[in-house]
Amino acid sequence: MVSQEVRLIAAALLAAIPLRAAGSQEPLSGFWFVLLSGSLLGVILLIREYRQYQAG
């Protein structure tokens, strides 16, 4: 079983890595939108994991 702290760190990385990669892409390109969409999903996961961490 993975601890909540590790899950929280993994969710933060899933949000931050695509966002950083989007910064090196041409704005409003197709791949830029894909990276930002991935980052948005990571942020949603991060918020969910953080709420579970606070409740636990």
Backbone as a printed PyTorch tensor [residue, N CA C, xyz], in Angstrom:
tensor([[[  0.8420,  -1.1790,   0.0000],
         [  0.0000,   0.0000,   0.0000],
         [  0.8890,   1.2460,   0.0000]],

        [[  0.5390,   2.2030,  -0.7900],
         [  1.3030,   3.4380,  -0.9070],
         [  0.7610,   4.4540,   0.1010]],

        [[  1.6740,   5.1310,   0.7870],
         [  1.2370,   6.0990,   1.7970],
         [  0.6010,   7.3220,   1.1280]],

        [[ -0.1640,   8.0450,   1.9090],
         [ -0.8390,   9.2320,   1.3820],
         [  0.1540,  10.3170,   0.9900]],

        [[  1.2790,  10.3970,   1.7010],
         [  2.2800,  11.4040,   1.3660],
         [  2.8780,  11.1440,  -0.0120]],

        [[  3.1490,   9.8800,  -0.3110],
         [  3.7140,   9.5250,  -1.6170],
         [  2.7000,   9.8000,  -2.7190]],

        [[  1.4440,   9.4930,  -2.4620],
         [  0.4000,   9.7630,  -3.4580],
         [  0.2560,  11.2610,  -3.7090]],

        [[  0.3950,  12.0640,  -2.6590],
         [  0.3090,  13.5120,  -2.7850],
         [  1.4830,  14.0530,  -3.6000]],

        [[  2.6750,  13.5600,  -3.3570],
         [  3.8520,  13.9890,  -4.1200],
         [  3.7190,  13.5820,  -5.5850]],

        [[  3.2420,  12.3700,  -5.8380],
         [  3.0610,  11.9060,  -7.2150],
         [  2.0310,  12.7620,  -7.9510]],

        [[  0.9630,  13.1280,  -7.2750],
         [ -0.0550,  13.9730,  -7.9020],
         [  0.5030,  15.3580,  -8.2060]],

        [[  1.3470,  15.8670,  -7.3200],
         [  1.9640,  17.1800,  -7.5690],
         [  2.8770,  17.1210,  -8.7810]],

        [[  3.6180,  16.0430,  -8.9300],
         [  4.4790,  15.8880, -10.1060],
         [  3.6600,  15.7550, -11.3840]],

        [[  2.5340,  15.0460, -11.3080],
         [  1.6750,  14.9080, -12.4870],
         [  1.0840,  16.2420, -12.9180]],

        [[  0.9630,  17.1610, -11.9900],
         [  0.4580,  18.4880, -12.3320],
         [  1.5830,  19.3940, -12.8330]],

        [[  2.7660,  19.2880, -12.2350],
         [  3.8380,  20.2370, -12.5270],
         [  4.6200,  19.9200, -13.7970]],

        [[  4.8680,  18.6570, -14.0730],
         [  5.7100,  18.3020, -15.2230],
         [  5.0850,  18.7360, -16.5440]],

        [[  3.8030,  18.4380, -16.8120],
         [  3.2360,  18.9090, -18.0830],
         [  3.1620,  20.4380, -18.1710]],

        [[  2.9380,  21.0930, -17.0390],
         [  2.8690,  22.5530, -17.0450],
         [  4.2240,  23.1480, -17.4180]],

        [[  5.2900,  22.5880, -16.8720],
         [  6.6270,  23.0730, -17.2160],
         [  6.9410,  22.7900, -18.6880]],

        [[  6.5580,  21.6300, -19.1770],
         [  6.8060,  21.2850, -20.5810],
         [  6.0070,  22.1980, -21.5190]],

        [[  4.8250,  22.6090, -21.0910],
         [  4.0150,  23.5040, -21.9260],
         [  4.6880,  24.8630, -22.0790]],

        [[  5.4750,  25.2470, -21.0930],
         [  6.1710,  26.5250, -21.1700],
         [  7.2140,  26.5790, -22.2670]],

        [[  7.7090,  25.4220, -22.6870],
         [  8.7270,  25.3880, -23.7400],
         [  8.1190,  25.2030, -25.1330]],

        [[  6.8100,  25.1020, -25.2220],
         [  6.1350,  24.9180, -26.5080],
         [  5.6500,  26.2520, -27.0580]],

        [[  5.3800,  26.2510, -28.3490],
         [  4.8050,  27.4400, -28.9750],
         [  3.3920,  27.6440, -28.4180]],

        [[  3.0740,  28.8610, -27.9560],
         [  1.7340,  29.0960, -27.3960],
         [  0.6340,  28.8020, -28.4130]],

        [[ -0.4360,  28.2200, -27.9060],
         [ -1.6430,  27.8970, -28.6600],
         [ -1.4340,  26.8300, -29.7220]],

        [[ -0.3520,  26.0590, -29.6310],
         [ -0.1590,  24.9370, -30.5400],
         [ -0.9550,  23.7420, -30.0140]],

        [[ -1.0940,  22.7310, -30.8420],
         [ -1.8630,  21.5600, -30.4420],
         [ -1.2570,  20.8420, -29.2520]],

        [[  0.0690,  20.6500, -29.2970],
         [  0.7300,  19.9570, -28.1960],
         [  0.6770,  20.7750, -26.9090]],

        [[  0.6820,  22.0820, -27.0210],
         [  0.5680,  22.9710, -25.8670],
         [ -0.7580,  22.7270, -25.1540]],

        [[ -1.8450,  22.6060, -25.9340],
         [ -3.1620,  22.3360, -25.3410],
         [ -3.2030,  20.9590, -24.6840]],

        [[ -2.5460,  19.9800, -25.3000],
         [ -2.5050,  18.6370, -24.7110],
         [ -1.7860,  18.6750, -23.3690]],

        [[ -0.6510,  19.3810, -23.3140],
         [  0.0970,  19.4740, -22.0630],
         [ -0.6860,  20.2200, -20.9900]],

        [[ -1.3550,  21.2850, -21.3690],
         [ -2.1500,  22.0190, -20.3800],
         [ -3.3420,  21.2030, -19.9030]],

        [[ -3.9270,  20.4180, -20.7920],
         [ -5.0260,  19.5390, -20.3790],
         [ -4.5280,  18.4820, -19.3980]],

        [[ -3.3520,  17.9200, -19.6660],
         [ -2.7690,  16.9530, -18.7470],
         [ -2.4560,  17.5700, -17.4030]],

        [[ -1.9800,  18.7950, -17.4310],
         [ -1.6860,  19.4910, -16.1820],
         [ -2.9680,  19.7710, -15.3990]],

        [[ -4.0280,  20.1290, -16.0970],
         [ -5.3080,  20.3680, -15.4270],
         [ -5.8130,  19.0940, -14.7540]],

        [[ -5.6880,  17.9700, -15.4280],
         [ -6.0870,  16.7020, -14.8150],
         [ -5.2230,  16.4010, -13.5910]],

        [[ -3.9330,  16.7210, -13.6770],
         [ -3.0540,  16.5310, -12.5340],
         [ -3.4390,  17.4010, -11.3570]],

        [[ -3.8510,  18.6300, -11.6280],
         [ -4.2800,  19.5390, -10.5550],
         [ -5.5570,  19.0140,  -9.8960]],

        [[ -6.4620,  18.5100, -10.6970],
         [ -7.6940,  17.9380, -10.1430],
         [ -7.3680,  16.7540,  -9.2410]],

        [[ -6.4560,  15.8910,  -9.6940],
         [ -6.0300,  14.7540,  -8.8850],
         [ -5.3230,  15.2270,  -7.6210]],

        [[ -4.5090,  16.2530,  -7.7430],
         [ -3.7950,  16.7990,  -6.5840],
         [ -4.7670,  17.3320,  -5.5340]],

        [[ -5.7790,  18.0420,  -5.9790],
         [ -6.7860,  18.5690,  -5.0430],
         [ -7.5120,  17.4240,  -4.3440]],

        [[ -7.8650,  16.3950,  -5.1070],
         [ -8.5540,  15.2490,  -4.5220],
         [ -7.6800,  14.5400,  -3.4830]],

        [[ -6.4160,  14.3300,  -3.8370],
         [ -5.5030,  13.6590,  -2.9030],
         [ -5.2600,  14.5300,  -1.6630]],

        [[ -5.1610,  15.8290,  -1.8460],
         [ -4.9240,  16.7190,  -0.7030],
         [ -6.1200,  16.6970,   0.2480]],

        [[ -7.3130,  16.6570,  -0.2940],
         [ -8.5050,  16.6060,   0.5750],
         [ -8.5320,  15.3080,   1.3610]],

        [[ -8.1490,  14.2000,   0.7080],
         [ -8.0960,  12.9260,   1.4200],
         [ -7.0080,  12.9550,   2.4910]],

        [[ -5.8920,  13.6080,   2.1910],
         [ -4.8030,  13.7220,   3.1500],
         [ -5.2320,  14.5300,   4.3650]],

        [[ -5.9530,  15.6090,   4.1500],
         [ -6.4280,  16.4420,   5.2560],
         [ -7.4810,  15.7100,   6.0970]],

        [[ -8.3060,  14.9190,   5.4400],
         [ -9.3560,  14.2040,   6.1570],
         [ -8.7940,  13.0190,   6.9650]],

        [[ -7.6830,  12.4760,   6.4760],
         [ -7.1100,  11.2840,   7.1210],
         [ -6.2520,  11.6250,   8.2320]]])
